[in-house]
Amino acid sequence: MGQSTMEVTPPEAMTEAELEEIRARSEAATAGPWVSYVEGRDHLSGDSLIMTADQDIQRTNATVADQDFIAHARQDVPRLLAEVALLRRRP
């Protein structure tokens, strides 16, 4: 991906509470690895789904913990990446 030319405010370090919340969601979710199968991209018929080690996660099979993990990933992953970048800049 290309670098943005906009100024970016350095992120604040993650709190232990933030890390613990992410850890708890990760540990509560179905074991991995997970694979995304998108109808039309990865196969030609059926539904798009996420395959876990145990089951297909579709609307009816996802556990509450899996749904929370998936939904929070949009915020958690960028936050974790910012934390890694912050740590790498430290002497």
Secondary structure, 3 states (H helix, E strand, C coil): CCCCCCCCCCCCCCCHHHHHHHHHHHHHCCCCCCEEECECCCECCCCCEEECCCCEECCCCCCHHHHHHHHHHHHHHHHHHHHHHHHHHCC
